[in-house]
């Protein structure tokens, strides 16, 4: 915000200016028409008031032009607001491709954050300036709402469903975060702060906790082994359960004929309530882990399973010879 007005939090993200612009436009539009209508009411009350008891008002006939004007102008304003709001909404809903993923768990009455390298924080989140951050969040108990006023972003955090919110901080400093959904007796205490650091300062901060941090993939692998998941979900196709290698993002057919995409939500449901969606060709043998493992451990398992399905870029780096051969074939085809 260019104005130092105490009712507005500081604008400290790439989206803040766009959100403020549409908000201020709505305020200005409302003020303009409120003043215009109030002024017209006062003018007409004075100009056309009855000056004597024997005055009789004259009949007014409709005007087609007037009807068109006062229908077209509101329509144009509403369309501008719709497309402008849709543009901002889509920008807030689609994180950039280079965004770094953090995780957040809402719990009465705290926020638990985890960094990509495994470091954890409670009610505090350190992030680098100028780097898009996407937070994948879920609630462990009731509905919460993760709200960053200075970044102009807010997202409901719901039990049993992953939601995402992203921002890119443009200023260093400490900024408030809140739960914006009434969640119980201590709701007013469910807040914290986001500490935005310069990239080099953020790296130093990460290095300070590197000794105690454990990468989510490694933690997930250990939990995977501890729960003996590999007994049924081996690398091949001959196990009692489907293989978990190279499955993330793929479509799978269920016994009821439906086809679903294997994403974070599907993996979570398969861990906690495996009988809900049985893969075609397999029996419902897997026990439920509902209430037996925490949301943090579900995150770890999902992260590990996702690591078993490398991206095309990772696969190319892991197989440089195959990548070179493919490039040579493409060059040969272009020559021919």
Beta strands, then each sheet from edge to edge (+ up, - down):
strand 1: 100-107
strand 2: 110-114
strand 3: 120-122
strand 4: 124-128
strand 5: 133-139
strand 6: 144-148
strand 7: 153-157
strand 8: 163-167
strand 9: 173-179
strand 10: 191-197
strand 11: 251-253
strand 12: 259-261
sheet 1: 3+ 2- 1+ 5+ 8-
sheet 2: 4+ 10+ 9- 6+ 7-
sheet 3: 11+ 12-
end
